[in-house]
Amino acid sequence: MGLLTFSLNVTLDGCVDHEEGIADDETHTFFTRLMDESGAMLWGRVTYEMMESYWPAVVRGDVEAPPAVREWAVKLETKPKYVVSSTRTDFPWINSHHIAGDLRTGVQKLKDATPDGVLLGSGKLAAELDGLDLIDEYKLLIHPRIAGHGPTLYESGLPNTRRLELISAKPLLSGAVAMHYRRTR
């Protein structure tokens, strides 16, 4: 069984708005490495649609992109992508798959079938999966910014506090810090 790792950009005040992070080569390299280490990606519908609206165009060359961004896009194109949605069933982007029905069962089956682990990249979905006790690790990229707005990480709350063990902390040149925590049970 693979681990479910939640990874996202987040500001110091917990904002997870994708436009608030530092999008430089080092950041893209960080997330490319995480994707390389995992067997599949997992998103909610909203995140999937945001990703689907941009990254395939980068792969096709319709959008100018620096090498690190293009590398991310090409690898993402071939990576298995799983989407949780109760409102959409058609996911035409290459290697995209739908998880429907009971969330706990669907995600646990995905973890069981993916020995290299699953990389979760949706804030709202993370809150739901954490509430179901399914997240094993957190690899957050903390950006040196205070956004002053939302959406924020876990704004819908959790049933109880999660205790985490720090595995590593690595500062990036931009001032962002890559934090790796493992869930203690």
N, C-alpha and C positions, 0 to 999 in steps of 0.2 A: 504494500500500500504506500502510495506517495503522500507527501505532506501537502497541505493547502497553505500557501504563503500569500499573505495580503501585502501588496506593495502599491504605494501611491506617493505622489508629491503632496506635501502638506506644509503650510506656513506655520510660524511659531504660534499663532493664535488658532490653529486648527482648520484653517480654510483649505478646502480641497478643490477650489475652482481651478480648472486646468490652465487658465490664463494667468494665474498668479505665481506660478513656479518659474524658475530660471531654465530656459530651454536652450542649453548650449551643448557643444559636442560631448563634454564630460558627462552631462546628465543623460544624453542619449546612449552613450557608451555604457553607463551604469545599468540602464534598463535593458539594453541589448544583452548584456552579460546575464542578467536575471532571466531573461526570456530563453537564452541559450541553455541555461541550467535546468529549465523546467520542461515538462513534457507537453503541457497544454496551457492555454490562456482561458480564463473564466471572467465573463462580464455580465452585467445586467443589460437590458435592452437599450437604455439611454446611452450608456458608455459605448456599446457595440455600434449604435447608429452614428455616434460622434466619430469613432474610429473608422468606420466604413465610409464615411463621407470624405475622408481625407487621404488615408494611407494607400489605398489602391491607386489613386491618382499619382502619388509619388512613385510607386513602382512602375506605372506606365510611362513616366517621364512627363506627365502633364503639368507637374508642379516642380519648380526649381527647388533643389534641396542640397545642402552640404553633404559630404560623404557619410558622416556619422548618422545623419537622419535617413539617408537613402539605405544604408546598411540595416537600420532598424526596420524600415518599411519592407525590404526584401525578405528579411527573416520572418517578420510578422505575417507576410503573405502565405508562407508555407506552414507556419505553426498551426496546429489544431486549435480552433477557437470555439468555445462553448458559451452559449448565451442562455440566460434564464429570462424567460418572458411568458407572461400569461396573455399577452395581447397580440403578439406577432409569432408567426410560425414559419415564415419563409426567410431564409438567411442565405442569399446567393453569393456572398463573398467567399472566395476559395477557402476550403477547409473549415467552414463554419457549421456548427451543429447546435441543435436546439435541446435544451433541458426543460422538459415540461413535467407537470404533475407535482408530486410531493417533493419539496425542495430538499429536505434532509436526505431522502432516499436517492434522488438524482445526483446530488453532489457527492454523497458517500460512494455511490457506484463509480463516479468519475475518479475520485481519489483512489479507489481500489484498483481501477483499470489503468492507472497512470503512475508507474513506479518512479518516474523522474519528477513527480510532483506537478501540482497545478498552481499557476500564478494568477491570483485574483487581483483585478485592477478596477474595482467599482466600489465607491464609498458606501452607497445605500445597501448594496448587496452584501458588503462586508458586515455591516451592522446586523443584517438578518442572519447571516451565516455564523457570526460570533454568538448571537443569541441562541443558535442551535448547537453551540459548542463544537463547531467544525474547523475553525481556523487553528493551525498549529504554529505558524511563525508570522512575524511582521517584519518587513523590510521597507521601512519608510525613509523617504528622502525629505529631510526637514530643511526648508528654505529660510534664509535669513530675512524674512519679510513678515510684517504684520499687516494683514489685508483689511481687517476691520469689517468684514462682511462674510457671508456664507456662500455656498453651503459649507458646513463644518463637519469634521470627522465625528461620527457617532452622535449626531444631533438628535436622533430619535431615541437615544439611550440604550442601555444594556440591562439585563436583569440583575447583574452583580458585577463587581470589580474583577478585572482580569489581572492576574499577577504574571509578570513577565521576567525572564532572565535575560540580561544583556549579553549578547554573543559578541558583537563588535560595534564599533563606532568609527567611521572614517570620514574626516573632513575632505571636502572637495575644494578646488581652487576658488570657486565662486562664493564660498562661505557656507554652502549647503553641507549638511552632514548626513551621511548614509548610516542609518541606525538598523541594526539587526537584533531582534528580540525573539526569543522562543517562549512559548506558553509554558508555564509551570502548572502542573495538575496535581 
